[in-house]
Structure formats: structure tokens, C-alpha cells
Amino acid sequence: MLIDELIISVFYIIFESILFRFICFYFLFRAILLQLQVILFQEQIFKRLSLGAKERRFGADSCQKYENLIQKYLVHKV
């Protein structure tokens, strides 16, 4: 009788361990998927913002465009 209880308790401990690992893996997988969705969403927003900036001619090279316009129209007219 004692051996049967020992075998049952060992199987119960093994089952709990496997179940716990599965639950941890499941939540880890869900967290990784959520992070990937956030990253993809941020990339879409960044692409939309940078496209809008290019259409409005704003951005990192806007100062260079301004200087080119000044040289093109003001320097040649003098």
C-alpha cells in the first residue's frame, strides 16, 4: 500500500512539473507574440510618419533643401 502511494505521488509530482512548464512556456510564447505585434505596429506608424514627412519635404535634409533654394534663387540673381 505504501509503495502504491509513493508511485502515485511521484507521478503526481512529475505531472505537476510538466504542467507547470507547459503553462510557463505558453505565457512566454504569448508575451513574445505581444512584443512582436507592438514592434510591427511601431514600424507601421514610423513608416507612415516618415512618408508624410517626405511628402511635406520635412526631415533630416530639410535644411539642405532650404540652403539649395537660397543658392539657386538668391545667389544667381545678384
Sequence and secondary structure as in RCSB ss.txt:
>XXXX:A:sequence
MLIDELIISVFYIIFESILFRFICFYFLFRAILLQLQVILFQEQIFKRLSLGAKERRFGADSCQKYENLIQKYLV
HKV
>XXXX:A:secstr
 HHHHHHHHHHHHHHHHHHHHHHHHHHHHHHHHHHHHHHHHHHHHHHHHHHHHHHTT STTHHHHHHHHHIIIII
TT 
